[in-house]
């Protein structure tokens, strides 16, 4: 099928030669699974698309679908940017992604149990003890603490990119308090309303079971009860993901609580209610380890619950995710994950990883410093696009500042080649233009069952030429359609 008649809308569409174009194999010649979408666009004008975009934006505004940008002089609260045109993944591609994600999560959970218990991975010299012990997210308090089912990571959001050759690769793991799933669910609802006939005819796998799947996963960790009380612990209304916290609590039909709503008594956690105290069995916590318990971690925090860690250590309450999981999504630990998969599972990694330079190694550090204008440098403990240098887009001053930071504390940084993320069409300023994208699928692990809703949050670098997809850095998102085929 030729799309010459789409030339007016596609006049500014130009996908970089260095990246994989999700939609077009040749200019104006769509890949087979995008053909129906392109047929539909043949029927629409820029005015039609603008009308659809306006309707989508209003839907997001009316539902209060927002996020927070810290340090922005124009105001922090924003409606989440949504692009009309869905990203489409074939069933065969998804099966490969799903297998790789399940494999990776199993290995990371084995790793976390091992480092907090026997430490075999150190004795067998798969990873240096110092690499783990020096991670800012390693919690010595978790040594010999047992967690339900030996599952540390119940909820995971793994960032995937498609490499220039077409293969999917893991860019990073988000294992502490991964966010974004509410936007995935909201995107789906809006996309179905915008393109109802197209969506129905495409054979798209559903994602709307996520809320109940999440609740079932959380309930599976409950200690000593058949009818557990589950709550979602939020830092409060000023947190950047507060909309998501309220959304998920409603989806699951559970209480949204802050630290002040909970109290620990005789080693158990209770929730304050109008009818008195009610015992809590499982806490889906959306705040980092440091803020959970002022008696164990940061003494200056008022966000958590005093005595929570003691109740947790005794097995009287379950936390998802477990305390101390952040060591496994340290960006320096990432370099060892292929070896961890082989070590714990005896399998070859299904999903690729990106070449990573560890800067405590003198030779690798010098290579990075000499080539910093060509590389991406990341702070190992940051997220959300912060602590990041994209060498080709950086200034001399920025590169010099990063070099100084690397030399002062090499353990705190890693470097990777600058990879041109795959691109997809987006409706921008009355035109269909190419923008870089990634994918964050959401994985649930409870008992022996790993559950992945088919799709995820496709994040979009809305600024032309940008490789930064984070909403806090000017990114947006689009719906992800995984097909049944």
Secondary structure as UniProt FT lines:
FT   HELIX           4..6
FT   TURN            7..12
FT   TURN            17..18
FT   STRAND          24..26
FT   TURN            27..28
FT   STRAND          29..30
FT   HELIX           32..34
FT   HELIX           35..42
FT   HELIX           46..62
FT   TURN            63..64
FT   STRAND          66..68
FT   TURN            70..71
FT   TURN            73..74
FT   STRAND          77..79
FT   STRAND          82..89
FT   HELIX           91..115
FT   TURN            116..118
FT   HELIX           120..123
FT   TURN            124..125
FT   HELIX           129..133
FT   TURN            136..137
FT   HELIX           140..142
FT   TURN            143..144
FT   HELIX           148..150
FT   STRAND          155..162
FT   TURN            164..165
FT   STRAND          168..174
FT   HELIX           181..194
FT   HELIX           196..202
FT   TURN            208..209
FT   HELIX           210..219
FT   TURN            220..221
FT   STRAND          230..233
FT   TURN            237..238
FT   TURN            240..241
FT   HELIX           242..252
FT   STRAND          255..257
FT   HELIX           259..261
FT   STRAND          262..265
FT   TURN            266..267
FT   STRAND          268..273
FT   TURN            274..275
FT   STRAND          276..279
FT   STRAND          282..285
FT   HELIX           289..291
FT   TURN            294..296
FT   TURN            299..300
FT   TURN            306..307
FT   HELIX           308..313
FT   TURN            314..315
FT   STRAND          318..320
FT   TURN            323..324
FT   HELIX           325..329
FT   TURN            331..332
FT   HELIX           333..336
FT   HELIX           337..345
FT   STRAND          352..353
FT   STRAND          356..358
FT   TURN            359..360
FT   HELIX           362..370
FT   HELIX           372..374
FT   STRAND          375..379
FT   TURN            380..381
FT   TURN            384..385
FT   STRAND          388..390
FT   HELIX           391..393
FT   HELIX           396..408
FT   HELIX           410..412
FT   STRAND          413..417
FT   STRAND          423..428
FT   TURN            429..430
FT   STRAND          431..446
FT   TURN            447..448
FT   STRAND          449..452
FT   STRAND          457..460
FT   TURN            464..465
FT   HELIX           471..473
FT   STRAND          476..483
//
